[in-house]
């Protein structure tokens, strides 16, 4: 175990914030990036570790690593295309805590030699995979930290669905898993988290931001905000514009907010299909499943599912009832909690302070009538939840 791995393995979703001036796929990102300043700002903004591109194709150098080391005590990952032991020695001397090993570029014999030498140097590694074969190789190499990159380094195309599928394969393994590339929003970070990633590596979206540290805080901030009971495209568009991370569609037959379908949502948000009793097949990213209860539309609490696996607990009120101990009950629940139950602009801030939930969920108090959203209330709810 080392401090790089330990920093990524803590509770909640960790982030490796990356400093790079350019990329081969996007060109210049932040040509004047100051690695010392950014490293310090990222550490203060909550980054578990800082990635420094030291390859000239990304506008970087080993001097950037030295500058970052002088500016922060946070764990530093040196990123580049490394295949020789002497490169690792140079990076260790420059202040790296960990280095990237790209399985695309080295065979197992060379990877084993690099991992062995890194251990001799007390240098940790991030072993990066892009497909099933490379992932199996990383597991076979007993890598402590495995990165799954959404970007194809040959075509530079992003395939987040494939990445999340690979991340989900790692649930039964002991390695710390990092989802790399393609994270631009809170919801995309959450999607990696729910698939089983311990951390995300974020670079381009930070480098493009006016305030990179503020962008990092935004991606890591909780709670996520879900606007549920959507039935119309115009209401969905308003919820997205207001900043909602998750968009909910109730498909339970008896609900007064029943939607006819799960509407398409932007790629940087998550869709949630809400069912009672049994879930049907949909294109939604997640399923929120309530138990049935005689004489009521639904039972009290629900489970949030990804690919049929539970990933969060939905703590709700009984249907059309109140509970004065609702917030205390929710605060006592361990693990990932989505808080629901008559939340609105008037009470969500207090609820967040009391429970510290992973997400908040509102429907009825954001309406002008069942299934029809009041856009002013939606905007006020999202703002208050932040």
Secondary structure as UniProt FT lines:
FT   HELIX           3..8
FT   STRAND          14..19
FT   STRAND          22..23
FT   TURN            24..26
FT   STRAND          27..28
FT   TURN            31..32
FT   HELIX           35..44
FT   TURN            45..46
FT   STRAND          49..53
FT   HELIX           56..58
FT   HELIX           62..71
FT   STRAND          75..79
FT   HELIX           85..93
FT   TURN            94..95
FT   STRAND          98..102
FT   TURN            103..105
FT   HELIX           108..120
FT   TURN            121..122
FT   STRAND          124..129
FT   HELIX           132..140
FT   TURN            141..142
FT   STRAND          145..149
FT   TURN            153..155
FT   HELIX           160..169
FT   HELIX           170..172
FT   STRAND          176..180
FT   HELIX           186..195
FT   STRAND          199..202
FT   HELIX           204..208
FT   HELIX           212..220
FT   STRAND          224..227
FT   HELIX           233..242
FT   STRAND          246..250
FT   TURN            253..254
FT   TURN            256..257
FT   TURN            267..268
FT   STRAND          270..276
FT   STRAND          286..290
FT   TURN            294..295
FT   STRAND          302..306
FT   TURN            307..308
FT   STRAND          309..315
FT   TURN            319..320
FT   TURN            324..325
FT   HELIX           326..331
FT   STRAND          337..339
FT   TURN            345..347
FT   HELIX           348..355
FT   STRAND          359..362
FT   HELIX           364..366
FT   STRAND          367..369
FT   TURN            370..371
FT   STRAND          372..373
FT   HELIX           375..385
//
